[in-house]
Amino acid sequence: MSLNTFGHLFRVTTWGESHGPAIGCTVDGCPPGVLLTESDIQPWLDKRKPGQNKFTTQRKEPDEVRILSGVFEGRTTGTAIQLMIENTDQRSKDYGDIAQAFRPGHADITYHQKYGHRDYRGGGRSSARETAARVAAGGIARAAFAALMPGLRITGYMVQMGPRAIDRSRVDLSTVDSNPFWCPDPVAAVDWATYLDELRLSHNSVGAVIEVIAEGVPPGLGAPIYGKLDSDLAAAMMSINAVKAVEIGDGMAAATLTGVDNADEIRMGANGPEFLSNHAGGILGGISTGQPVICRFAVKPTSSILTPRQTINQRGQEIDLITKGRHDPCVGIRAVPVGEAMMACVLLDHLLLDRGQTGGVRGVLG
């Protein structure tokens, strides 16, 4: 299988399968001299790891990361950084019944059609387990930002579970870490707990919408046409397992606005241009404006459910299938730290690209 790498200068190659001995990534292009140890990466993996509450899969993985190369005496050397996370709680026997069958909504059938051979244990490479490696890579990107762009802050949170959206008037980002859904609306978080409990007990699942905001992004990241910051962000978020849609700024809602309503007006402030709104999500013409960069993505419901679904097997026979095993009733919950990691990787990649092309030179205003 090819195409396991993303990024231009800050390049991340993930490897491993859900039920293999380990998963991990190779990160190339990280600047030398960045302070980095396992303890700088582990907190982000702890945020994503399974089994933390009843609303996520009960697979128990410590997700302990090991740095195998690219770091010496606590600093990056500028060479490839190899990270490994061992799998310790696989239950491959749960997947014996689907070895010859295709789970509806999963990549089983497309992997079989394309490659003719697949790892059916937990979906292999198509499993959400692969995203742990992305989160680890995002931890390296954040460590680099501490040196290169210390004012950057990336925050992800869930804004919708199924049809139930947050009330934006109640949003308090300081509450995101205080509930199992990374929800910035405490009232919605209580409602979602009851709602998801009912779905979980009825052997069902539900989708979600995640928003990721990056504050402190300088103007000038990204390039016109084929190097747009927003196109790389969209590709990065769409590559996350189970993501089916991506928006930047107002996204699809921009189609409902007039030009008068949509245009982000500008005035000159004491420290440079000031935008009076942010419908564009901090990106114009593929280049960051200096406003917060806002990205939103939709995650479909978990396809592995205990409710029987119609499908076929490799012999072409029609069957009804129940997917056993340990699965997230709302996989969007653990997609929050993954979205943060992808935002970090893309922003660092574009910061390095900009330094290489312009050396950080900016047009003069005023």
N, C-alpha and C positions, 0 to 999 in steps of 0.2 A: 504494500500500500504506500503510495507516494503522498506528497503534500501534507506532511506533518509539521511544517514550519510556518511561522508567521512573523512579520516584521521586516524592516528594511535594513537598518543598521543595528538596532537592538533586536536580535533574532532569537526566537524561542522555538525549540523543537521538542515536542512532548513524545513520550514513548511509554509502552506498557499497556496491559489489559486489566480489566476489572478483577479477574480471578487469577491473574498471573502472580509470580512471586513478588513483584514490585512494580511501581510506576515511577515516573520522574520526568525530568526535562534537562536539556542542554541549553544554556543561555550564552549566546555569543554577542559581543559588542558592548558589554558593560564597561564603562570607563575604569581605568586602573585607579587604585588608591581609595576606593570607596570602603568605608568601614562596614564589615559584614561578618556575621556569625549566624549559626542556626537559630539563636534566640531572636534575631531580627526578623526571621521569616516565620517562625513557629506561631506567633500570635494570630497571623492571618489564616494559617491552616486550622488553628483551633476554632476560628470563627466559622469555617466551612465544614468541619468534620461531622460525620454522621453520628446518630445515637445520642444527641444532646437533650432531646425531649421527646414527648410522645407524638409530636407533629412531624417528625422526620424518621427516615429509615432507622431501624434498630440494629443495623449492622454496626458493630463496635470496632472502629479503627482509630488507633491513637494518632495516626497521620504524623509520625515523627520524621522530620526531614533530616537528611545527612548531606553535607557538602563534601563531594568527593574530589573536586578539583577547582582551580581558578581562584583560590583564596589562600593567602600565606600570611601568617602572623596577624590575622584579623582584618586584612585588607585585600580587596580584589587586585589581581595581577594584570588584568587586561586580556587574559586568555579565557578560553571557554570554561564556564562554570557548570559543573555537573551536579545535579540534585537527585536524590533517591528517596522514595517513600515506600517502605515495605507494606505489603498487604498481609494482614494477620488474621482476618476473620472471614475468610471466604467460606461459603456453603454451596459449593458447586452442585451438590446433589439436588438442590432446589430446582435446578434447570434441566434435569434429566428428561422431563416430560416434553420439553420444547426443542430438544436436539434436532428433531425432524419436522418441527412445526414453526409457523411464523406468527409472532405476536402482533395483533392488529395495532397500528400506531407506532410500531417500532421499526428500526432499520434492518431487522432480520431479513426481510424479503429482498430489499435492495442490495444488501451486502451479498446475499446468495446469488442474485441475478448478475451482479457485477464481477464477483471474484470466484464464485463456484465453491468456495470454502470459507467457513466463518467460525469464529469462537462464540458459541452460543451461551457460554457461562456469563451471565450478567450483561450480555451484549458486547463483551470484548472491548474494542476501541470505541464503540458507540455509547458506552456506559458513561453516566455522569461522574463516575469515579475518575475519569481522565482529567476533570477540571481541577482536581487537587494540584496537579502539576502546574497548571496555569496560575493558581493562587500563589504557589511557591515562587514562580517567576515574577509575579507582581510584587512579592515581598522584596526581591532584588531591585526592581524598579523604584520602589518607595525608598529603599536605602540610598539609591543614587540621587533621588530627589532631595534627600536631606542635605546633600552636599551641593547640588547644582541648582535647585529651586526650592529652598527651604520654606517658602511661604505657601507651597501647594498643599491643598487639603482635598481628599477624595472621600465622598460619603455616598453610600448606596443604601436604599431603603425600598420597601414594598409599598406601592401606592394603590394596588387593587388586588383583591383575591376573588376570582370568579367575577360575578357582577357587582361585587361590593367594593366601592372605591372609598378612599379617605376623604375627609372634609378638609380642604386646603386651608380653611380658616382656623383649624385646630392644629396645624402642623407645628411640631416642636422637635427639631432634629436632635436635641439633647436627650430625647426619650427613645431614640432608635435602638439603643443597646439594652433597654429595660424590658423587652418582651421578646417572645420566641420568633416573631415574624419580621423583625427589623422594621417595625411600623412607626412612622413619626406622628401618628394620630392615636393617642392612648384609648380613646373611645372605640375607634375602629378595631384596635387590637383585641379588645374584650369581645366584640361581636364576632371577629374572625375565629377566635378560639372555640366558641360554641358552634359556629358554622362548620368548621373543619372537623370537629369531633363527630358531628352528625354524619358527614360524608365518609370519614374514616371507618366508622362503625357500620356503615351501609355498604362497605367494600367499593367505595367510589373515590375519585380524585378530582382535583380542580386546578385550573391554570391561574396565572398571576401576571401582574405588570410590575416591573422593577424600574426605578429611576436612579441614575447615578449622576452626581454633580461634582465637578472639579472646580474648586475656587482657588484663586491665585495663579491662574494660567496667564502667562504674559501674552501680549499681542504678537502676531507674526508667525505662529506655528502653523504648519500646513503649506501647501503650494497649489497653484491653480490647476485645473483640469484633472490630471490623473494622479496627483499627489495630495488630494484634498484631505484635510484632517477629518472631516465628517464622513467621507467615504471609507477611510480606514477604520474609523470608530464603528461605522455600521457593519463593515465586514467582520470586525473583531467580535462584536456582540452577536451577530447572526451565526457565528461559528460555534457559539456555546450550545451544548446539547439542549434540545427541546425549544429553542428560541424560534419564533415564527414571524416576528415583526420587530422593526427598530425605528425609532423616531429621534430626531434631533430638534431641540427646542419645542416649538408648538407642534411640529410634525404634521400629521394628517389634519389636525385642526386648523392649520394655516390655510387650507383650501376653503374654509368657511369664512375667512376674513376678507375685507376689502384692503386695497393698498394703503388707505389712510390708517386703518387699524393695525396692519401688520408691520409697517416700516418702523424700525427702532430709531426714533429721532435722537439727534446728537446735539450736545451743547459743550462749550469749552469750560472745563473746570480748572481749579488751581493746579492740579497735577496732570492735566492733559484732557483728552476728550472723555465726556461722560455720556453714556447712553441712558435714555429715559425709560427704556423697557428692554426686554430680552426675548422677543419672540423667536429670534434666530438661534437661540441656544448657544450664544457665544462664538458663533462661526459665521463668517460671511465670505462667499467666494472660495470656500475651502480653507480659509485662514482665520485663526483665532483673533478675536477682537479685544481681548483683555477682560471680557465679562466672564462670569461662570459658564463653563461648558456643561450643557445639560443633555443627557442621553437617556432614552427610555426604551425598554424592550419587553415584549410579551412572551411568556413561557407557557407552552401548552400543558394540559393536564397530564399527569403521569399515566403512561399507557399500560403499565403493569398493575392490574387490579384483579381482585378475586371474583368479580362478576363475570360470568361466562360471556365470551364474545365469539362471533363467527369468524372463521379463518380457513386456511388450507394448510396441508403439509407438503413436504417435498415431492411426494408422489402425486400431488394434484388433487388429493381427496379433501372434501369439505368436512370440517370438524368444528366442534365448539371447544374453546380453550379457556382454562382458568390459569392465570399466571401466579404461581406460588413464589415464595421468597419474601424478602424484607425490602419494602419500597416506600418512597416518600408520598404521602397523600397529596402534598403540594410541593413539587420539586422547585418551585419558584423561591421557596424560603432559602434554600442553600445556594440559589443562584445569585443572591445579593453580593457576597464576597467575591464571587467569580466575576461579576460585572465590574466591581471595583478594581480587580486585578487587571482586567483587560483594558480599562481606562488608563491605568498607570502605565502599562506596557506601551500602549499607543502614544501617550503623551511623551514618554521618555524617548521613544523612537523618533518622534517629530522634533523634539528638542535637539537631538543629536544631528538630525538631518539639517535643521536650520543653522546650527553652528557650523556644519560643514559647508553649506552653501553661502551664507551671508556673514558668518562670523559674529552674528548677533547685532549687526548694524540695522538701524531703524530709520524710517523717514522722519523728517523734522516737521513738527506741527507748531504753528505760532511763531 
